[in-house]
Amino acid sequence: MGDSKQKRGRADRSRVSGSQQSEVYYVARKFGVSADRVRSVIKRVGNSRKKVYAALSK
């Protein structure tokens, strides 16, 4: 029998999804950079929110 469709996990707030436009725009607005810059940082350092924030704060 398959998994229950009623039990869904919560969003993982420790990661930034480069494919979700709203998350990319949120981070871009927070640091005052372009969305393309955020996507390039995610590709370079990974999608860990701590690493992305650290790379953009430099």
C-alpha contacts under 8 A as a table, 3 or more apart, distances in Angstrom:
res1	aa1	res2	aa2	distance
4	S	7	K	5.75
5	K	8	R	6.86
12	D	15	R	6.06
13	R	16	V	7.39
13	R	49	R	7.80
14	S	48	S	6.15
14	S	49	R	5.34
14	S	50	K	7.45
15	R	47	N	5.34
15	R	48	S	4.61
15	R	49	R	4.79
16	V	23	E	6.55
16	V	24	V	7.45
16	V	42	I	7.79
16	V	47	N	5.14
16	V	48	S	6.31
16	V	49	R	5.53
16	V	52	V	7.93
17	S	20	Q	5.51
17	S	23	E	6.45
17	S	24	V	7.20
17	S	47	N	6.57
18	G	21	Q	7.27
18	G	23	E	7.35
18	G	24	V	6.10
18	G	38	V	7.98
18	G	39	R	5.79
18	G	42	I	6.69
18	G	47	N	7.47
19	S	24	V	7.84
20	Q	23	E	5.61
20	Q	24	V	6.47
21	Q	24	V	5.19
21	Q	25	Y	6.09
22	S	25	Y	5.17
22	S	26	Y	6.07
23	E	26	Y	5.06
23	E	27	V	6.35
24	V	27	V	5.36
24	V	28	A	6.09
24	V	35	A	5.95
24	V	38	V	6.47
24	V	39	R	7.15
25	Y	28	A	4.92
25	Y	29	R	5.97
25	Y	35	A	5.89
26	Y	29	R	5.28
26	Y	30	K	6.10
27	V	30	K	4.97
27	V	31	F	6.28
27	V	38	V	7.15
28	A	31	F	5.43
28	A	32	G	5.67
28	A	33	V	4.94
28	A	34	S	5.55
28	A	35	A	5.43
28	A	37	R	7.84
28	A	38	V	6.19
29	R	32	G	4.98
29	R	33	V	6.58
29	R	34	S	7.83
31	F	56	L	6.88
31	F	57	S	7.27
33	V	37	R	6.49
33	V	38	V	7.30
34	S	37	R	5.22
34	S	38	V	6.61
35	A	38	V	5.09
35	A	39	R	6.30
36	D	39	R	5.09
36	D	40	S	6.18
37	R	40	S	5.13
37	R	41	V	6.22
38	V	41	V	5.14
38	V	42	I	6.21
38	V	52	V	7.87
38	V	56	L	7.83
39	R	42	I	5.05
39	R	43	K	6.28
40	S	43	K	5.08
40	S	44	R	6.19
41	V	44	R	4.97
41	V	45	V	5.97
41	V	46	G	7.55
41	V	52	V	6.41
41	V	55	A	7.09
41	V	56	L	7.61
42	I	45	V	5.51
42	I	46	G	4.89
42	I	47	N	5.26
42	I	52	V	6.27
43	K	46	G	5.61
43	K	47	N	7.55
45	V	48	S	7.81
45	V	51	K	6.46
45	V	52	V	6.68
45	V	55	A	7.84
46	G	51	K	7.35
46	G	52	V	7.37
47	N	51	K	7.50
47	N	52	V	6.77
48	S	51	K	5.35
48	S	52	V	6.20
49	R	52	V	5.15
49	R	53	Y	6.02
50	K	53	Y	5.23
50	K	54	A	6.06
51	K	54	A	5.05
51	K	55	A	6.09
52	V	55	A	5.19
52	V	56	L	6.20
53	Y	56	L	5.20
53	Y	57	S	6.04
54	A	57	S	5.22
54	A	58	K	6.66
55	A	58	K	5.72
